[in-house]
Amino acid sequence: MLGFDRITFDAEVMAGRACIRDTRVPVSLLVNLVANGMTPAEIIEAYPYLEREDVQQALQYAAWLTEEKVDAGA
């Protein structure tokens, strides 16, 4: 998982879920907000301690996770 310097994992924070560094904001929340129509600007307005790069990297991380190959013959 190279290049995701804004994504952290800590067993003591949000039960080890992927979060934006130095926050308790899970990556899944940001991806869900975008999926439901919020723009990065709206997310930052709602969570002013986040930066646009945090939202961008959350989406990049989610995209990276979906690179998993599935056996179509199964």
MDTraj code that builds the backbone (N, CA, C; nanometers):
import mdtraj as md
import numpy as np

residues = "MET LEU GLY PHE ASP ARG ILE THR PHE ASP ALA GLU VAL MET ALA GLY ARG ALA CYS ILE ARG ASP THR ARG VAL PRO VAL SER LEU LEU VAL ASN LEU VAL ALA ASN GLY MET THR PRO ALA GLU ILE ILE GLU ALA TYR PRO TYR LEU GLU ARG GLU ASP VAL GLN GLN ALA LEU GLN TYR ALA ALA TRP LEU THR GLU GLU LYS VAL ASP ALA GLY ALA".split()
xyz = np.array([
    [0.0848, -0.1178, 0.0000],
    [0.0000, 0.0000, 0.0000],
    [0.0890, 0.1236, 0.0000],
    [0.1517, 0.1483, -0.1070],
    [0.2440, 0.2605, -0.1171],
    [0.1718, 0.3883, -0.1569],
    [0.2179, 0.4994, -0.1037],
    [0.1671, 0.6292, -0.1461],
    [0.0434, 0.6791, -0.0750],
    [-0.0062, 0.6074, 0.0222],
    [-0.1245, 0.6521, 0.0951],
    [-0.0823, 0.7095, 0.2298],
    [-0.0193, 0.8242, 0.2274],
    [0.0342, 0.8836, 0.3494],
    [-0.0721, 0.9499, 0.4366],
    [-0.1927, 0.9651, 0.3860],
    [-0.3005, 1.0253, 0.4641],
    [-0.3931, 0.9200, 0.5245],
    [-0.3711, 0.7943, 0.4912],
    [-0.4535, 0.6845, 0.5412],
    [-0.3748, 0.6119, 0.6506],
    [-0.4369, 0.5961, 0.7668],
    [-0.3700, 0.5279, 0.8770],
    [-0.4601, 0.4193, 0.9351],
    [-0.3961, 0.3273, 1.0035],
    [-0.4644, 0.2175, 1.0717],
    [-0.4114, 0.2133, 1.2145],
    [-0.5015, 0.2131, 1.3103],
    [-0.4629, 0.2065, 1.4510],
    [-0.5698, 0.1254, 1.5227],
    [-0.5296, 0.0166, 1.5842],
    [-0.6253, -0.0698, 1.6534],
    [-0.7029, 0.0052, 1.7615],
    [-0.6461, 0.1143, 1.8117],
    [-0.7103, 0.1931, 1.9174],
    [-0.8038, 0.3012, 1.8626],
    [-0.8058, 0.3188, 1.7311],
    [-0.8891, 0.4237, 1.6689],
    [-0.9856, 0.3578, 1.5713],
    [-1.1144, 0.3728, 1.5956],
    [-1.2184, 0.3186, 1.5083],
    [-1.1958, 0.1696, 1.4805],
    [-1.1501, 0.0976, 1.5821],
    [-1.1296, -0.0480, 1.5751],
    [-1.0375, -0.0896, 1.4614],
    [-0.9427, -0.0036, 1.4292],
    [-0.8432, -0.0380, 1.3279],
    [-0.8856, -0.0132, 1.1848],
    [-1.0014, 0.0479, 1.1645],
    [-1.0468, 0.0772, 1.0283],
    [-0.9576, 0.1833, 0.9652],
    [-0.9512, 0.1832, 0.8329],
    [-0.8743, 0.2843, 0.7606],
    [-0.9352, 0.4214, 0.7881],
    [-0.8519, 0.5136, 0.8389],
    [-0.8973, 0.6488, 0.8722],
    [-0.8035, 0.7512, 0.8115],
    [-0.8546, 0.8722, 0.7995],
    [-0.7704, 0.9840, 0.7604],
    [-0.6793, 1.0142, 0.8788],
    [-0.5509, 1.0298, 0.8514],
    [-0.4516, 1.0482, 0.9574],
    [-0.4912, 1.1592, 1.0548],
    [-0.4589, 1.1373, 1.1781],
    [-0.4832, 1.2321, 1.2877],
    [-0.6307, 1.2652, 1.3083],
    [-0.7198, 1.1790, 1.2588],
    [-0.8632, 1.1993, 1.2806],
    [-0.9268, 1.0650, 1.3141],
    [-1.0546, 1.0710, 1.3429],
    [-1.1342, 0.9499, 1.3604],
    [-1.2325, 0.9370, 1.2446],
    [-1.1970, 0.9925, 1.1305],
    [-1.2828, 0.9897, 1.0125],
    [-1.2450, 0.8688, 0.9275],
    [-1.3340, 0.7696, 0.9198],
    [-1.3026, 0.6524, 0.8392],
    [-1.3080, 0.6835, 0.6894],
    [-1.2214, 0.6188, 0.6158],
    [-1.2217, 0.6316, 0.4699],
    [-1.3592, 0.5951, 0.4159],
    [-1.4198, 0.4936, 0.4740],
    [-1.5511, 0.4485, 0.4261],
    [-1.6561, 0.5595, 0.4338],
    [-1.6482, 0.6454, 0.5337],
    [-1.7427, 0.7570, 0.5438],
    [-1.7267, 0.8504, 0.4255],
    [-1.6033, 0.8860, 0.3936],
    [-1.5798, 0.9791, 0.2827],
    [-1.6242, 0.9189, 0.1499],
    [-1.5933, 0.7920, 0.1285],
    [-1.6351, 0.7259, 0.0043],
    [-1.7877, 0.7224, -0.0036],
    [-1.8522, 0.6927, 0.1076],
    [-1.9982, 0.6889, 0.1115],
    [-2.0588, 0.8267, 0.0825],
    [-2.0009, 0.9311, 0.1383],
    [-2.0521, 1.0661, 0.1134],
    [-2.0421, 1.1021, -0.0345],
    [-1.9292, 1.0710, -0.0966],
    [-1.9127, 1.0989, -0.2402],
    [-2.0109, 1.0145, -0.3208],
    [-2.0242, 0.8876, -0.2848],
    [-2.1151, 0.7981, -0.3560],
    [-2.2597, 0.8464, -0.3493],
    [-2.2914, 0.9186, -0.2428],
    [-2.4272, 0.9700, -0.2259],
    [-2.4429, 1.1147, -0.2712],
    [-2.3446, 1.1631, -0.3466],
    [-2.3621, 1.2910, -0.4149],
    [-2.2931, 1.4124, -0.3560],
    [-2.2246, 1.3991, -0.2439],
    [-2.1551, 1.5157, -0.1883],
    [-2.0273, 1.5433, -0.2668],
    [-2.0001, 1.6679, -0.2878],
    [-1.8759, 1.7072, -0.3532],
    [-1.7662, 1.7189, -0.2476],
    [-1.6398, 1.7139, -0.2900],
    [-1.5321, 1.7357, -0.1926],
    [-1.5478, 1.8681, -0.1176],
    [-1.5916, 1.9715, -0.1856],
    [-1.6105, 2.1017, -0.1198],
    [-1.7170, 2.0931, -0.0106],
    [-1.8247, 2.0218, -0.0370],
    [-1.9307, 2.0055, 0.0632],
    [-1.8814, 1.9228, 0.1821],
    [-1.8010, 1.8217, 0.1535],
    [-1.7467, 1.7396, 0.2615],
    [-1.6554, 1.8234, 0.3498],
    [-1.5708, 1.9040, 0.2891],
    [-1.4791, 1.9891, 0.3661],
    [-1.5567, 2.0946, 0.4455],
    [-1.6666, 2.1411, 0.3897],
    [-1.7506, 2.2362, 0.4645],
    [-1.8106, 2.1679, 0.5878],
    [-1.8503, 2.0416, 0.5733],
    [-1.9089, 1.9668, 0.6845],
    [-1.8033, 1.9205, 0.7850],
    [-1.6824, 1.8963, 0.7360],
    [-1.5711, 1.8491, 0.8191],
    [-1.4514, 1.9410, 0.7947],
    [-1.4533, 2.0617, 0.8508],
    [-1.3514, 2.1623, 0.8169],
    [-1.2079, 2.1255, 0.8548],
    [-1.1895, 2.0237, 0.9357],
    [-1.0542, 1.9809, 0.9719],
    [-0.9947, 1.8889, 0.8648],
    [-1.0729, 1.8539, 0.7627],
    [-1.0218, 1.7751, 0.6506],
    [-0.9724, 1.8670, 0.5401],
    [-0.8888, 1.8125, 0.4546],
    [-0.8391, 1.8852, 0.3375],
    [-0.8840, 1.8122, 0.2124],
    [-0.8873, 1.8839, 0.1023],
    [-0.9283, 1.8244, -0.0249],
    [-0.8455, 1.6989, -0.0556],
    [-0.7170, 1.7024, -0.0230],
    [-0.6293, 1.5885, -0.0479],
    [-0.6710, 1.4656, 0.0333],
    [-0.7317, 1.4877, 0.1495],
    [-0.7804, 1.3758, 0.2300],
    [-0.8921, 1.3025, 0.1557],
    [-0.9853, 1.3785, 0.1011],
    [-1.0959, 1.3198, 0.0256],
    [-1.0414, 1.2483, -0.0977],
    [-0.9508, 1.3131, -0.1683],
    [-0.8926, 1.2547, -0.2885],
    [-0.8224, 1.1226, -0.2572],
    [-0.7435, 1.1219, -0.1516],
    [-0.6695, 1.0008, -0.1191],
    [-0.7630, 0.8900, -0.0692],
    [-0.8700, 0.9247, -0.0015],
    [-0.9687, 0.8245, 0.0394],
    [-1.0273, 0.7557, -0.0830],
    [-1.0577, 0.8329, -0.1860],
    [-1.1115, 0.7751, -0.3090],
    [-1.0066, 0.6919, -0.3815],
    [-0.8846, 0.7389, -0.3819],
    [-0.7768, 0.6619, -0.4451],
    [-0.7551, 0.5296, -0.3719],
    [-0.7619, 0.5325, -0.2398],
    [-0.7455, 0.4108, -0.1602],
    [-0.8590, 0.3129, -0.1913],
    [-0.9816, 0.3622, -0.1983],
    [-1.0952, 0.2761, -0.2311],
    [-1.0780, 0.2155, -0.3702],
    [-1.0310, 0.2942, -0.4645],
    [-1.0071, 0.2427, -0.5995],
    [-0.8994, 0.1353, -0.5962],
    [-0.7942, 0.1579, -0.5185],
    [-0.6861, 0.0600, -0.5057],
    [-0.7403, -0.0720, -0.4502],
    [-0.8291, -0.0640, -0.3526],
    [-0.8857, -0.1852, -0.2941],
    [-0.9662, -0.2655, -0.3954],
    [-1.0278, -0.1996, -0.4908],
    [-1.1107, -0.2696, -0.5892],
    [-1.0298, -0.3327, -0.7004],
    [-0.8987, -0.3209, -0.6950],
    [-0.8128, -0.3849, -0.7947],
    [-0.8055, -0.5353, -0.7764],
    [-0.8671, -0.5847, -0.6711],
    [-0.8672, -0.7293, -0.6446],
    [-0.9261, -0.8042, -0.7631],
    [-0.8575, -0.9074, -0.8051],
    [-0.9067, -0.9892, -0.9162],
    [-1.0014, -1.0963, -0.8632],
    [-1.1080, -1.1159, -0.9357],
    [-1.2078, -1.2155, -0.9007],
    [-1.2103, -1.3207, -1.0102],
    [-1.2139, -1.4462, -0.9710],
    [-1.2206, -1.5542, -1.0677],
    [-1.3617, -1.5573, -1.1262],
    [-1.3751, -1.5149, -1.2516],
    [-1.5058, -1.5071, -1.3157],
    [-1.5662, -1.6447, -1.3403],
    [-1.4837, -1.7479, -1.3374],
    [-1.5328, -1.8822, -1.3602],
    [-1.5892, -1.9489, -1.2357],
    [-1.5771, -1.8825, -1.1233],
    [-1.6214, -1.9442, -0.9970],
    [-1.7697, -1.9297, -0.9768],
])
top = md.Topology()
chain = top.add_chain()
for i, resn in enumerate(residues, 1):
    res = top.add_residue(resn, chain, resSeq=i)
    for name in ("N", "CA", "C"):
        top.add_atom(name, md.element.get_by_symbol(name[0]), res)
traj = md.Trajectory(xyz[None], top)
